[in-house]
Amino acid sequence: MIKFFRKIRQNMIKENKASKYLLYAIGEIVLVVIGILIAISINNWNENNKLAKKETTLLISLQKEIEANINILKFNIEYNSAIITATTNFLLDAKKKSSTKSIANFKRTLAHGPSKIDAPILDNILESNSRSFISNSKFIELFRELKKAYNSIEKMEFYLDEFWNSKSADFLIENELGNFFELDISNHDVKDKVLKLYSNEKFISVVSLKNLLHIDRLDTQESALIKSKEVLKILQNNISK
């Protein structure tokens, strides 16, 4: 093909057809430019196709992560709700004038299980260059809101953990109930120690504050669950297209 065009140029030069040669040269340049543009377009298409596949793979991984976190949140909400119920019952029993107190849920009253949500894929998108190939800019804003919801849970976890270590644990140790999860509540001596806490105003105040913190944590967990479901639904609809 190159030899063919070269031969045409040489013939035009020999024939001294300057105007035709000029038109030919312009046409050849146009063809070269078109060829370059086509090559660039193909290259861009390939790159965009690679980015699209990379984005889909990343979003599918994020979808699976959110699905796992939704299950964790559901479990934590159920567990946290049980603690709130037990704590509320303890406070109600403490107000009773009757000497008969129900201590069946005492262990759960002071239970505290961490419920931090790990989201490494979400973090990777927000903190690295991964967001550069997320085509829908609205996704990034949704991801930021979801991360904010997860951070709220972590903040409440910090408050509860600090409270547990500095307040609840101290009361249990002072009343020889430090290993309360292993205690036999049916044991007469242990039962007497526990029942004394129902009339300990300082301990009741501690339990009341703990209950409020658990309620706040429940609010953050439920908000994170709602936001997780919202983002998951949007991802599912986008990936299925």
C-alpha positions in Angstrom: 0.0 0.0 0.0 2.8 2.4 0.9 4.7 1.5 -2.4 1.4 2.2 -4.3 1.1 5.7 -2.9 4.8 6.4 -3.4 4.5 5.4 -7.1 1.5 7.8 -7.5 3.5 10.6 -6.0 6.5 9.9 -8.2 4.4 9.8 -11.4 2.7 13.2 -10.5 6.1 14.8 -9.9 7.4 13.5 -13.2 4.3 14.8 -15.0 4.7 18.1 -13.2 1.1 18.0 -12.0 1.7 20.3 -9.0 -2.0 21.0 -8.3 -3.0 17.4 -8.4 0.0 16.4 -6.3 -1.0 19.1 -3.7 -4.5 17.7 -3.6 -3.1 14.2 -3.3 -0.8 15.2 -0.5 -3.7 16.8 1.4 -5.8 13.7 0.9 -2.9 11.5 2.1 -2.6 13.7 5.2 -6.3 13.5 5.8 -6.2 9.7 5.5 -3.2 9.5 8.0 -5.1 11.7 10.4 -8.3 9.6 10.1 -6.2 6.5 10.7 -4.7 8.0 13.8 -8.1 9.1 15.1 -9.5 5.6 14.5 -6.5 4.1 16.3 -7.0 6.5 19.2 -10.7 5.7 19.3 -10.1 2.0 19.4 -7.5 2.5 22.1 -9.9 4.6 24.1 -12.6 2.1 23.7 -10.4 -0.7 24.9 -9.3 1.4 27.9 -12.9 2.4 28.7 -13.9 -1.2 28.4 -11.2 -2.3 30.8 -12.2 0.4 33.3 -15.9 -0.6 33.0 -15.0 -4.2 33.7 -12.8 -3.1 36.6 -15.6 -0.9 38.0 -18.2 -3.7 37.7 -15.8 -6.1 39.5 -15.2 -3.6 42.3 -18.9 -2.8 42.7 -19.8 -6.5 42.9 -17.2 -6.9 45.6 -18.6 -3.9 47.4 -22.1 -5.4 47.0 -21.0 -8.6 48.7 -19.3 -6.7 51.5 -22.5 -4.6 52.2 -24.6 -7.8 52.1 -22.3 -9.3 54.8 -22.5 -6.1 56.9 -26.3 -6.1 56.7 -26.3 -9.6 58.2 -23.9 -8.4 60.9 -26.0 -5.3 61.6 -29.2 -7.4 61.9 -27.6 -9.7 64.4 -26.1 -6.8 66.4 -29.4 -5.0 66.4 -31.2 -8.1 67.8 -28.4 -8.6 70.4 -28.4 -4.9 71.4 -32.2 -4.9 71.6 -32.1 -7.8 74.0 -29.6 -5.9 76.2 -31.8 -2.9 76.3 -34.8 -5.0 77.2 -32.9 -6.7 80.0 -31.5 -3.4 81.3 -34.9 -1.8 81.2 -36.3 -4.7 83.2 -33.5 -4.4 85.8 -34.3 -0.7 86.2 -38.0 -1.5 86.6 -37.3 -4.2 89.2 -35.0 -1.8 91.1 -38.0 0.5 91.5 -40.2 -2.2 93.0 -40.9 -1.8 96.7 -41.3 -5.6 96.9 -38.2 -7.5 98.1 -38.7 -10.0 95.3 -36.5 -9.2 92.4 -36.2 -11.1 89.1 -32.5 -11.6 88.3 -32.8 -14.0 85.4 -31.5 -11.4 83.0 -28.9 -9.9 85.2 -26.0 -11.2 83.1 -27.5 -9.7 79.9 -28.1 -6.4 81.7 -24.3 -5.8 81.9 -23.4 -7.5 78.6 -21.5 -5.5 76.1 -20.5 -6.9 72.7 -18.6 -4.8 70.2 -20.4 -4.3 66.9 -17.8 -2.5 64.8 -18.4 -2.8 61.0 -15.4 -3.5 58.9 -15.6 -2.2 55.3 -12.2 -2.5 53.6 -13.5 -2.4 50.1 -15.6 0.7 50.8 -12.5 2.3 52.5 -10.4 1.4 49.5 -12.8 3.2 47.1 -13.0 6.3 49.2 -9.3 6.6 50.2 -7.5 5.5 47.0 -7.6 6.1 43.3 -10.4 3.5 42.9 -12.9 6.3 42.9 -11.3 7.7 39.7 -12.9 5.0 37.6 -16.3 5.1 39.3 -18.4 6.4 36.4 -21.3 7.5 38.5 -20.3 10.4 40.7 -23.4 10.0 42.8 -22.1 6.6 44.0 -19.2 8.3 45.7 -21.5 10.6 47.7 -23.6 7.5 48.7 -20.5 5.7 49.7 -19.4 8.6 51.9 -22.8 8.6 53.6 -22.6 4.9 54.2 -19.1 5.2 55.7 -20.4 8.1 57.9 -23.1 5.7 59.2 -20.5 3.1 60.0 -18.3 5.6 61.7 -21.2 6.6 63.9 -21.4 3.0 65.2 -17.7 3.0 65.8 -18.0 6.2 67.8 -20.8 4.8 70.0 -18.7 1.6 70.5 -15.9 3.8 71.8 -18.2 5.5 74.3 -19.7 2.2 75.5 -16.3 0.6 75.8 -14.9 3.5 77.8 -18.0 3.4 80.0 -17.8 -0.3 80.5 -14.1 -0.2 81.5 -14.4 2.8 83.8 -17.8 2.3 85.4 -19.6 -1.0 85.1 -16.5 -3.1 85.6 -15.5 -1.2 88.7 -18.9 -1.8 90.4 -18.8 -5.5 89.6 -15.3 -5.8 91.0 -16.1 -3.9 94.2 -19.1 -6.2 94.8 -17.1 -9.4 94.1 -18.9 -10.0 90.8 -16.0 -9.3 88.5 -16.4 -12.6 86.7 -20.1 -12.3 86.5 -20.5 -14.1 83.2 -19.2 -17.3 84.9 -21.2 -16.8 88.1 -24.0 -19.2 89.1 -26.9 -16.8 89.8 -28.8 -19.6 91.5 -26.1 -19.8 94.2 -27.4 -18.2 97.4 -24.3 -16.1 98.1 -24.1 -14.9 94.6 -27.8 -14.1 94.4 -27.5 -12.0 97.6 -24.6 -10.0 96.1 -26.6 -9.4 92.9 -29.8 -8.4 94.8 -27.8 -5.8 96.8 -27.1 -4.0 93.5 -30.8 -3.4 92.9 -30.8 -1.1 95.9 -27.4 0.5 95.1 -28.3 4.0 93.8 -24.9 4.6 92.2 -25.1 1.2 90.4 -28.6 2.0 89.2 -27.3 5.3 87.8 -24.6 3.4 86.0 -27.1 1.0 84.5 -29.4 3.9 83.5 -26.6 5.6 81.6 -25.5 2.3 80.1 -29.1 1.8 78.9 -29.1 5.2 77.2 -25.8 4.5 75.5 -27.2 1.2 74.2 -30.3 3.0 72.9 -28.1 5.5 71.1 -26.0 2.7 69.7 -29.2 1.0 68.5 -30.2 4.1 66.7 -26.8 4.3 64.9 -27.1 0.6 64.0 -30.6 0.9 62.6 -29.6 4.0 60.6 -26.6 2.1 59.2 -28.8 -0.8 58.3 -31.2 1.5 56.4 -28.4 3.2 54.5 -26.7 -0.1 53.7 -29.9 -1.5 52.2 -30.4 1.7 50.2 -26.9 1.6 48.7 -27.2 -2.2 48.1 -30.4 -1.7 46.1 -28.8 1.0 44.0 -25.8 -1.2 43.3 -27.9 -4.2 42.4 -30.0 -2.1 40.0 -26.9 -0.6 38.4 -24.9 -3.9 38.0 -27.9 -5.8 36.6 -28.2 -3.3 33.7 
